[in-house]
Amino acid sequence: MRNVVTELDAMLASSGQEEEMNDRNLHQAILDELEWDPRFNAAHIGVSVENGVVTLTGHVGSYAEKVAAESAAKRVAGVRGVAQDIEVRYPSDKKTADDQIARRALDVLGWNTTIPKDKITVTVQNGWVTLSGDVKWGYQRLESENAVRKLSGVTGITNSIRVAQSASAPDVKDRIEKALKRNAETEANTIRVSVSGSKVTLEGKVKAWYERDLVERTAWSAPGVTNVEDRISVGA
């Protein structure tokens, strides 16, 4: 009995050491990727890793930099999840008034030809932008957020834009599955797509986080999709 317990303890210890080693290697890989990306100053970003889940801390100079740092971490193979605790800090002399941010947001939305004109409402409080309104396509909802996040003074975004339902569930499922099969960067056979009304649920497993984001964006590109629940896991 003692031998069995000893062997079990040894196996558990070995497993724990392996996870710790993997986390250390992943930690260094993420630091290297952050340092490599020129879109933000990696010196002000902290990284911790536990069982493949990454926590980003520190501060950056804009919301766009915050999103870019998260994107860089997700690109690293082995990342299973990202907790985003980076703070956006604007120097007091460079802070932008809420009314200015709102006007600029409306301008960039108006200049974007993929976004329906006068369909999006913008409200801003302490630099935090809330987008609301109605669009016909999920990609227009995402494009609206992408257009606004680069504006100076923005500290965060709540995307409350609704997508009008305009396609049947079987049609939506078929379109998403065919789009995934056409994409060379996704392994469509590992992804399960289910549709209930206008809600899409994604399940399965991918090797890297950017693949997970790609599958989710593909689902949002289908007509009539108003909600996407992403249950896809990331791992080798």
PyMOL commands that set and color helices and strands:
alter all, ss='L'
color gray80, all
select helices_A, chain A and resi 2-36+42-44+63-75+92-94+98-111+138-148+169-182+188-190+209-220
alter helices_A, ss='H'
color red, helices_A
select strands_A, chain A and resi 45-50+53-60+81-84+87-88+120-125+128-135+156-163+191-196+199-206+227-230+233-234
alter strands_A, ss='S'
color yellow, strands_A
deselect
rebuild
show_as cartoon
